[in-house]
Amino acid sequence: MNIAVKTVPARASPGIADIIFPPSSLKLCDYLKSTLLFGGARAYRYNGCMKLISWNVNGIRAVHNKNLFVPFVEEHKPDILCLQETKAQQHQSEVDLPNYEEYWNSAEKKGYSGTAIFSKTKPLSILLGFPEDIAKKYKLNNHDGYGDPTKEGRVIAAEFSKLYVVTVYTPNSKEDLSRLSLRHKQWDPAFLEYMKRLEESKPVAFCGDLNVAHKEIDLANPKQNVGKHGFTNEEREGIDKVIKAGFVDTFRHLHPNTEKAYSWWSHFANSRARNVGWRIDYWFTSKALAKKIKKAAILPEVMGSDHCPVLLELDL
């Protein structure tokens, strides 16, 4: 079965429960209310700061069972939360976040991969996976020995009034580099083409675990890792092409020379406590949004996964 983009439109006349705007968010982000009437009900649009967070949770049930997921959301109150490596179907998650709409793209293989978007505002549409023509062009639906990457729940795009927000979990090239060819020749160019297509209609902010440290500054031990998975020339070239295509690495845009800023740590040798890590989780935006970047940060104090969340605030 070929996986095409699935569009889930919002209802034409949403009620107040469809677009949620908690008062706590107003205090944090200085939102300005814009009230619209839909059949007598009120809704709100972003007209101020939008707080977005991306997190590879490495299993949402595991983080939730540690009692770390909901408290994190309640403390940081993101307007949009993008997740990778959920490792669950939506019905398997016991997370209860009544102020958020949930959208899931889960892998066919149980307990593997998967992405999700939690949003306080109901998107105009939700798109799962790649457009069929792009998947076919890059032969993404071919089984590569590990599986069909289009059936691994790796991409969700949410359309809002002013931008697209996309979460992606890029395939790992594997320690023996057996999936590097898929990554370099198929996945990376396909994903970039998809982002440029979305950008034709409105700006894009995409995030996720891209499974690559772009520059030497982005990992603790660059010399020892040259040519290894996550720091091959091919993987790094993929990020070069993203930037050449006009997308902005938001963290480096605001913090070009900040060292020891990592988002993933190995479980071995007490790496996290020693901060021997890699920056492989990103927020990229279209150039049109560059001047609207208010804050870009990494949140290493947040525990629960081998990755930590990365944050972006846009002044819309």
GUFITOR-875010 format. One record per residue (C-alpha): residue number from 1; y, x, z. Coordinates in Angstrom, 1 decimal. Each point is the difference from the previous one (the first is absolute). Layout:
<rs>
{nr = NUM, north = Y, east = X, up = Z}
...
</rs>
This chain:
<rs>
{nr = 1, north = 0.0, east = 0.0, up = 0.0}
{nr = 2, north = 3.4, east = 1.3, up = -1.0}
{nr = 3, north = 2.6, east = -0.2, up = 2.8}
{nr = 4, north = 3.3, east = -1.4, up = -1.3}
{nr = 5, north = 3.2, east = -0.6, up = 1.8}
{nr = 6, north = -0.2, east = -3.2, up = 1.9}
{nr = 7, north = 3.2, east = -1.9, up = 0.5}
{nr = 8, north = 0.4, east = -2.2, up = 3.1}
{nr = 9, north = 3.3, east = -1.8, up = -0.3}
{nr = 10, north = 1.9, east = -1.3, up = 2.9}
{nr = 11, north = 0.5, east = -3.8, up = 0.2}
{nr = 12, north = 3.0, east = -1.2, up = -1.8}
{nr = 13, north = 1.5, east = -1.6, up = 3.1}
{nr = 14, north = -1.0, east = 2.1, up = 3.1}
{nr = 15, north = 0.6, east = -1.4, up = 3.4}
{nr = 16, north = 1.4, east = 1.9, up = 3.0}
{nr = 17, north = -3.5, east = 1.2, up = 1.0}
{nr = 18, north = -0.4, east = 1.7, up = -3.3}
{nr = 19, north = 2.9, east = 2.4, up = 0.3}
{nr = 20, north = 0.2, east = 1.3, up = 3.6}
{nr = 21, north = 3.1, east = 1.7, up = 1.4}
{nr = 22, north = -0.5, east = 0.8, up = 3.7}
{nr = 23, north = 3.1, east = 0.5, up = 2.1}
{nr = 24, north = -1.3, east = 3.4, up = 1.2}
{nr = 25, north = 0.3, east = 1.3, up = -3.5}
{nr = 26, north = 3.6, east = -1.0, up = -0.1}
{nr = 27, north = 0.8, east = 2.2, up = 3.0}
{nr = 28, north = -1.7, east = 3.1, up = -1.5}
{nr = 29, north = 1.1, east = -0.1, up = -3.6}
{nr = 30, north = 3.3, east = -1.9, up = 0.0}
{nr = 31, north = -1.1, east = -2.6, up = -2.5}
{nr = 32, north = 2.5, east = -2.4, up = -1.4}
{nr = 33, north = -1.4, east = -3.5, up = -0.4}
{nr = 34, north = 0.1, east = -1.6, up = -3.4}
{nr = 35, north = -1.1, east = -3.6, up = 0.4}
{nr = 36, north = -1.5, east = -1.9, up = -2.9}
{nr = 37, north = -1.2, east = -3.6, up = -0.1}
{nr = 38, north = -3.5, east = -0.8, up = -1.3}
{nr = 39, north = -0.6, east = -3.7, up = 0.4}
{nr = 40, north = 2.0, east = -0.1, up = 3.2}
{nr = 41, north = -1.7, east = 3.1, up = 1.5}
{nr = 42, north = 1.8, east = 3.3, up = 0.6}
{nr = 43, north = -1.2, east = 3.4, up = -1.1}
{nr = 44, north = 1.5, east = 3.5, up = 0.2}
{nr = 45, north = 0.4, east = 2.9, up = -2.5}
{nr = 46, north = 0.4, east = 3.6, up = 0.8}
{nr = 47, north = 3.7, east = 0.9, up = -0.1}
{nr = 48, north = 0.1, east = 3.1, up = 2.1}
{nr = 49, north = -2.5, east = 2.5, up = 1.3}
{nr = 50, north = -3.7, east = -0.3, up = -1.0}
{nr = 51, north = -2.4, east = 1.9, up = 2.2}
{nr = 52, north = -3.2, east = 1.0, up = -1.7}
{nr = 53, north = -3.0, east = 1.9, up = 1.5}
{nr = 54, north = -3.1, east = 1.4, up = -1.6}
{nr = 55, north = -3.1, east = 1.0, up = 1.9}
{nr = 56, north = -3.5, east = 1.1, up = -0.9}
{nr = 57, north = -1.7, east = -1.6, up = 3.0}
{nr = 58, north = -3.5, east = 1.4, up = -0.9}
{nr = 59, north = -1.5, east = -3.3, up = 1.0}
{nr = 60, north = 2.1, east = -2.8, up = 1.2}
{nr = 61, north = -2.7, east = -1.4, up = 2.3}
{nr = 62, north = -0.3, east = 3.4, up = 1.7}
{nr = 63, north = 3.7, east = 0.3, up = 0.7}
{nr = 64, north = 0.2, east = -3.6, up = 1.2}
{nr = 65, north = -3.0, east = 0.5, up = 2.3}
{nr = 66, north = 1.8, east = 2.9, up = 1.6}
{nr = 67, north = 2.9, east = -2.5, up = 0.7}
{nr = 68, north = 2.4, east = 2.1, up = -2.0}
{nr = 69, north = 0.7, east = -2.0, up = -3.2}
{nr = 70, north = 1.8, east = -3.1, up = 1.3}
{nr = 71, north = 2.0, east = 1.9, up = 2.6}
{nr = 72, north = 1.2, east = 2.4, up = -2.7}
{nr = 73, north = 1.1, east = -2.9, up = -2.2}
{nr = 74, north = 1.7, east = -1.8, up = 2.9}
{nr = 75, north = 1.9, east = 3.2, up = 0.9}
{nr = 76, north = 1.1, east = 1.1, up = -3.4}
{nr = 77, north = 0.4, east = -3.5, up = -1.6}
{nr = 78, north = -0.2, east = 1.0, up = -3.6}
{nr = 79, north = 1.1, east = -2.6, up = -2.6}
{nr = 80, north = -2.7, east = 1.2, up = -2.2}
{nr = 81, north = -3.1, east = 1.8, up = 1.1}
{nr = 82, north = -2.2, east = 1.7, up = -2.6}
{nr = 83, north = -3.5, east = 1.1, up = 1.0}
{nr = 84, north = -2.6, east = 2.2, up = -1.7}
{nr = 85, north = -3.7, east = 0.6, up = 0.8}
{nr = 86, north = -0.3, east = -3.4, up = 1.8}
{nr = 87, north = -3.8, east = 0.2, up = -0.4}
{nr = 88, north = -0.3, east = -3.8, up = 0.5}
{nr = 89, north = 0.2, east = -3.4, up = -1.6}
{nr = 90, north = 2.8, east = -2.2, up = 1.2}
{nr = 91, north = -2.4, east = -2.3, up = 1.8}
{nr = 92, north = -1.4, east = 3.0, up = 1.9}
{nr = 93, north = 3.3, east = 0.9, up = 1.5}
{nr = 94, north = 0.8, east = -1.5, up = 3.4}
{nr = 95, north = 3.7, east = 1.1, up = -0.1}
{nr = 96, north = 2.3, east = -2.9, up = 0.7}
{nr = 97, north = 3.5, east = 0.4, up = -1.2}
{nr = 98, north = 1.5, east = -3.5, up = -0.3}
{nr = 99, north = 3.4, east = 1.3, up = -1.3}
{nr = 100, north = -1.6, east = 1.6, up = -3.0}
{nr = 101, north = -1.5, east = -1.1, up = -3.3}
{nr = 102, north = -3.1, east = 2.0, up = -0.8}
{nr = 103, north = -1.2, east = 1.2, up = -3.4}
{nr = 104, north = -3.3, east = 2.0, up = -0.3}
{nr = 105, north = -1.7, east = 1.9, up = -2.8}
{nr = 106, north = -3.4, east = 1.0, up = 1.4}
{nr = 107, north = -2.7, east = 2.1, up = -1.6}
{nr = 108, north = -3.2, east = -1.6, up = -1.2}
{nr = 109, north = -1.8, east = 2.7, up = 2.0}
{nr = 110, north = 0.1, east = -1.2, up = 3.6}
{nr = 111, north = 1.7, east = 2.2, up = 2.5}
{nr = 112, north = 1.7, east = 2.2, up = -2.6}
{nr = 113, north = 3.5, east = 0.5, up = -1.3}
{nr = 114, north = 2.3, east = -3.0, up = -0.3}
{nr = 115, north = 3.7, east = -0.8, up = 0.2}
{nr = 116, north = 2.1, east = -2.7, up = 1.6}
{nr = 117, north = 3.6, east = -1.1, up = 0.2}
{nr = 118, north = 1.5, east = -1.9, up = 3.0}
{nr = 119, north = 3.4, east = -1.5, up = -0.7}
{nr = 120, north = 2.4, east = -2.1, up = 2.0}
{nr = 121, north = 1.4, east = -1.4, up = -3.3}
{nr = 122, north = -2.3, east = -1.8, up = -2.4}
{nr = 123, north = 0.0, east = 2.0, up = -3.2}
{nr = 124, north = 0.8, east = -1.6, up = -3.4}
{nr = 125, north = -3.4, east = 1.2, up = -1.2}
{nr = 126, north = -2.9, east = 2.3, up = 0.9}
{nr = 127, north = -1.8, east = 2.2, up = -2.5}
{nr = 128, north = -3.4, east = 1.5, up = 0.8}
{nr = 129, north = -1.3, east = 3.1, up = -1.7}
{nr = 130, north = 1.1, east = 1.3, up = -3.4}
{nr = 131, north = 1.0, east = -2.0, up = -3.1}
{nr = 132, north = -3.1, east = -0.4, up = -2.1}
{nr = 133, north = 1.4, east = 1.8, up = -3.0}
{nr = 134, north = 1.0, east = 3.1, up = 2.1}
{nr = 135, north = -3.4, east = 0.1, up = 1.7}
{nr = 136, north = -1.7, east = -0.2, up = -3.5}
{nr = 137, north = 2.4, east = 2.6, up = -1.5}
{nr = 138, north = -0.9, east = 2.6, up = 2.7}
{nr = 139, north = -3.7, east = -1.1, up = 0.3}
{nr = 140, north = 0.4, east = -0.7, up = 3.7}
{nr = 141, north = -2.7, east = -2.5, up = 0.2}
{nr = 142, north = -2.7, east = 2.5, up = -0.9}
{nr = 143, north = -2.4, east = 0.9, up = 2.8}
{nr = 144, north = 0.6, east = 3.7, up = 0.8}
{nr = 145, north = -3.0, east = 0.6, up = 2.3}
{nr = 146, north = 1.9, east = -1.2, up = 3.1}
{nr = 147, north = 0.7, east = -3.5, up = -1.4}
{nr = 148, north = 2.5, east = -1.9, up = -2.0}
{nr = 149, north = 3.5, east = 0.9, up = 1.3}
{nr = 150, north = 1.4, east = -3.4, up = -1.2}
{nr = 151, north = -2.4, east = -1.7, up = 2.5}
{nr = 152, north = 1.0, east = 2.1, up = 3.0}
{nr = 153, north = 3.1, east = -2.1, up = 1.0}
{nr = 154, north = 2.5, east = 2.8, up = -0.5}
{nr = 155, north = 3.2, east = -1.6, up = -1.2}
{nr = 156, north = 2.1, east = -3.0, up = 1.0}
{nr = 157, north = 3.5, east = -0.8, up = -1.4}
{nr = 158, north = 2.3, east = -2.5, up = 1.7}
{nr = 159, north = 3.0, east = -1.4, up = -1.9}
{nr = 160, north = 3.1, east = -0.8, up = 1.9}
{nr = 161, north = 3.4, east = -1.1, up = -1.2}
{nr = 162, north = 1.5, east = 3.5, up = -0.2}
{nr = 163, north = -3.0, east = 2.3, up = -0.4}
{nr = 164, north = -3.8, east = 0.5, up = -0.3}
{nr = 165, north = -1.8, east = 1.4, up = 3.0}
{nr = 166, north = -3.3, east = 1.7, up = -0.8}
{nr = 167, north = -2.7, east = 1.4, up = 2.2}
{nr = 168, north = -2.5, east = 2.4, up = -1.4}
{nr = 169, north = -3.0, east = 1.9, up = 1.3}
{nr = 170, north = -0.6, east = 2.8, up = -2.6}
{nr = 171, north = -3.6, east = 1.2, up = -0.5}
{nr = 172, north = -0.8, east = 3.2, up = 1.9}
{nr = 173, north = -1.1, east = 2.8, up = -2.5}
{nr = 174, north = -2.8, east = 0.9, up = 2.5}
{nr = 175, north = -0.7, east = 3.3, up = 1.6}
{nr = 176, north = -2.0, east = 1.2, up = -3.0}
{nr = 177, north = 2.7, east = -1.3, up = -2.4}
{nr = 178, north = -2.5, east = -2.4, up = -1.6}
{nr = 179, north = 2.6, east = -2.7, up = -0.2}
{nr = 180, north = 2.9, east = 2.2, up = -1.1}
{nr = 181, north = -0.4, east = -0.9, up = -3.7}
{nr = 182, north = 0.2, east = -3.7, up = 0.8}
{nr = 183, north = 3.0, east = 0.7, up = 2.2}
{nr = 184, north = 1.9, east = 2.2, up = -2.5}
{nr = 185, north = -0.9, east = -1.4, up = -3.4}
{nr = 186, north = -0.3, east = -3.7, up = 0.8}
{nr = 187, north = 1.3, east = -1.2, up = 3.4}
{nr = 188, north = 3.3, east = 1.8, up = 0.2}
{nr = 189, north = 1.2, east = -0.7, up = -3.5}
{nr = 190, north = -1.2, east = -3.6, up = 0.2}
{nr = 191, north = 1.8, east = -0.6, up = 3.3}
{nr = 192, north = 3.2, east = 1.6, up = -1.2}
{nr = 193, north = 0.0, east = -2.1, up = -3.2}
{nr = 194, north = -0.5, east = -3.1, up = 2.2}
{nr = 195, north = 2.9, east = 0.9, up = 2.2}
{nr = 196, north = 2.3, east = 0.6, up = -3.0}
{nr = 197, north = -1.1, east = -3.4, up = -1.4}
{nr = 198, north = 1.0, east = -1.8, up = 3.2}
{nr = 199, north = 3.3, east = 2.0, up = 0.0}
{nr = 200, north = 0.9, east = -1.6, up = -3.3}
{nr = 201, north = 0.8, east = -3.3, up = 1.8}
{nr = 202, north = 1.2, east = 1.3, up = 3.4}
{nr = 203, north = 0.0, east = 3.1, up = 2.2}
{nr = 204, north = -3.2, east = 1.1, up = 1.7}
{nr = 205, north = -0.8, east = 1.5, up = 3.4}
{nr = 206, north = -3.6, east = 1.2, up = 0.1}
{nr = 207, north = -1.8, east = 1.6, up = 2.9}
{nr = 208, north = -3.3, east = 1.1, up = 1.3}
{nr = 209, north = -2.6, east = 2.7, up = 0.5}
{nr = 210, north = 0.4, east = 2.0, up = -3.2}
{nr = 211, north = -2.6, east = 2.5, up = 1.2}
{nr = 212, north = 2.1, east = 3.0, up = -1.0}
{nr = 213, north = 2.5, east = 2.4, up = 1.6}
{nr = 214, north = 2.7, east = 0.5, up = -2.6}
{nr = 215, north = 1.6, east = 3.3, up = 1.0}
{nr = 216, north = -0.9, east = 2.9, up = 2.3}
{nr = 217, north = 2.4, east = -1.4, up = 2.6}
{nr = 218, north = -2.2, east = -3.1, up = 0.1}
{nr = 219, north = -3.0, east = 1.6, up = 1.7}
{nr = 220, north = -0.5, east = 2.4, up = 2.9}
{nr = 221, north = -2.2, east = 2.5, up = -1.8}
{nr = 222, north = 0.9, east = 0.0, up = -3.7}
{nr = 223, north = -1.4, east = 3.4, up = -1.0}
{nr = 224, north = -3.5, east = -0.8, up = 1.4}
{nr = 225, north = -0.1, east = -3.3, up = -1.8}
{nr = 226, north = 1.2, east = 0.9, up = -3.5}
{nr = 227, north = -2.5, east = -1.5, up = -2.5}
{nr = 228, north = -1.8, east = -2.2, up = 2.7}
{nr = 229, north = 0.0, east = -3.7, up = -0.1}
{nr = 230, north = 3.4, east = -1.4, up = 0.9}
{nr = 231, north = 1.8, east = 3.1, up = -1.2}
{nr = 232, north = -1.3, east = 0.8, up = -3.5}
{nr = 233, north = 2.4, east = 0.6, up = -2.8}
{nr = 234, north = -1.2, east = -3.2, up = -1.7}
{nr = 235, north = 0.7, east = -2.2, up = 3.0}
{nr = 236, north = 3.4, east = 1.6, up = 0.6}
{nr = 237, north = 0.9, east = -0.4, up = -3.6}
{nr = 238, north = -0.5, east = -3.8, up = 0.4}
{nr = 239, north = 2.8, east = -0.1, up = 2.5}
{nr = 240, north = 2.1, east = 2.2, up = -2.2}
{nr = 241, north = -0.4, east = -2.6, up = -2.8}
{nr = 242, north = 0.9, east = -2.8, up = 2.4}
{nr = 243, north = 3.3, east = 1.7, up = 0.9}
{nr = 244, north = 0.7, east = 1.0, up = -3.7}
{nr = 245, north = -0.4, east = -3.7, up = -0.8}
{nr = 246, north = 2.9, east = -0.8, up = 2.3}
{nr = 247, north = -1.6, east = -0.9, up = 3.3}
{nr = 248, north = 1.4, east = 1.4, up = 3.2}
{nr = 249, north = -2.1, east = 1.5, up = 2.9}
{nr = 250, north = 2.0, east = -1.7, up = 2.7}
{nr = 251, north = -0.9, east = 2.3, up = 2.8}
{nr = 252, north = 1.0, east = 3.1, up = -1.9}
{nr = 253, north = 3.1, east = -1.7, up = -1.4}
{nr = 254, north = 1.3, east = -0.2, up = 3.6}
{nr = 255, north = -1.8, east = 3.0, up = 1.5}
{nr = 256, north = -0.5, east = 2.6, up = -2.8}
{nr = 257, north = -0.6, east = 2.9, up = 2.3}
{nr = 258, north = -1.7, east = -1.5, up = 3.0}
{nr = 259, north = -3.1, east = 1.9, up = 0.9}
{nr = 260, north = -3.1, east = -1.0, up = 2.0}
{nr = 261, north = 0.4, east = -3.7, up = -1.0}
{nr = 262, north = -3.5, east = -1.2, up = -0.5}
{nr = 263, north = -1.7, east = -3.4, up = -0.3}
{nr = 264, north = -3.7, east = 0.9, up = 0.1}
{nr = 265, north = -2.1, east = 2.4, up = 2.1}
{nr = 266, north = -3.6, east = 1.0, up = -0.1}
{nr = 267, north = -2.2, east = -1.1, up = 2.9}
{nr = 268, north = -1.2, east = 3.6, up = 0.3}
{nr = 269, north = 1.4, east = 2.8, up = 2.3}
{nr = 270, north = 2.4, east = -2.2, up = 1.8}
{nr = 271, north = 2.2, east = 0.0, up = -3.1}
{nr = 272, north = 2.3, east = -2.9, up = 1.0}
{nr = 273, north = 0.8, east = 1.4, up = 3.4}
{nr = 274, north = 0.8, east = 3.3, up = -1.7}
{nr = 275, north = 1.9, east = -1.8, up = -2.8}
{nr = 276, north = -2.1, east = 1.7, up = -2.7}
{nr = 277, north = 0.4, east = -2.8, up = -2.5}
{nr = 278, north = 0.9, east = -1.1, up = -3.5}
{nr = 279, north = 2.6, east = -2.4, up = -1.3}
{nr = 280, north = -2.0, east = -2.2, up = -2.4}
{nr = 281, north = 1.5, east = -3.4, up = 0.8}
{nr = 282, north = 3.2, east = -0.9, up = -1.9}
{nr = 283, north = 2.7, east = -2.5, up = -0.8}
{nr = 284, north = 1.3, east = 0.4, up = -3.6}
{nr = 285, north = 2.8, east = -2.2, up = -1.4}
{nr = 286, north = 1.6, east = -0.5, up = -3.4}
{nr = 287, north = 3.2, east = 2.0, up = -0.5}
{nr = 288, north = 2.0, east = -3.2, up = 0.1}
{nr = 289, north = -0.9, east = -0.3, up = 3.7}
{nr = 290, north = 0.8, east = 3.6, up = 1.0}
{nr = 291, north = 3.5, east = -0.7, up = 1.2}
{nr = 292, north = -1.5, east = -2.9, up = 2.1}
{nr = 293, north = -2.3, east = 2.3, up = 2.0}
{nr = 294, north = 1.2, east = -0.3, up = 3.6}
{nr = 295, north = -2.9, east = 1.7, up = 1.8}
{nr = 296, north = -3.2, east = 1.7, up = -0.9}
{nr = 297, north = -2.2, east = 1.2, up = 2.9}
{nr = 298, north = -3.5, east = 1.0, up = 1.0}
{nr = 299, north = -1.4, east = -1.5, up = 3.3}
{nr = 300, north = -2.4, east = 2.6, up = 1.3}
{nr = 301, north = 0.1, east = -1.5, up = 3.5}
{nr = 302, north = -1.9, east = -3.1, up = -1.2}
{nr = 303, north = -3.7, east = 0.4, up = 0.7}
{nr = 304, north = -3.1, east = -1.9, up = -1.1}
{nr = 305, north = -0.8, east = 1.7, up = -3.3}
{nr = 306, north = -0.2, east = 3.5, up = -1.5}
{nr = 307, north = 3.1, east = -1.0, up = -1.9}
{nr = 308, north = 3.3, east = -1.0, up = 1.6}
{nr = 309, north = 2.4, east = -2.6, up = -1.5}
{nr = 310, north = 2.9, east = 0.9, up = -2.2}
{nr = 311, north = 3.2, east = -2.0, up = 0.0}
{nr = 312, north = 2.7, east = -0.9, up = -2.5}
{nr = 313, north = 3.2, east = -2.0, up = 0.6}
{nr = 314, north = 1.9, east = -1.3, up = -3.0}
{nr = 315, north = 3.6, east = -1.4, up = 0.2}
{nr = 316, north = -0.3, east = -2.9, up = -2.4}
</rs>
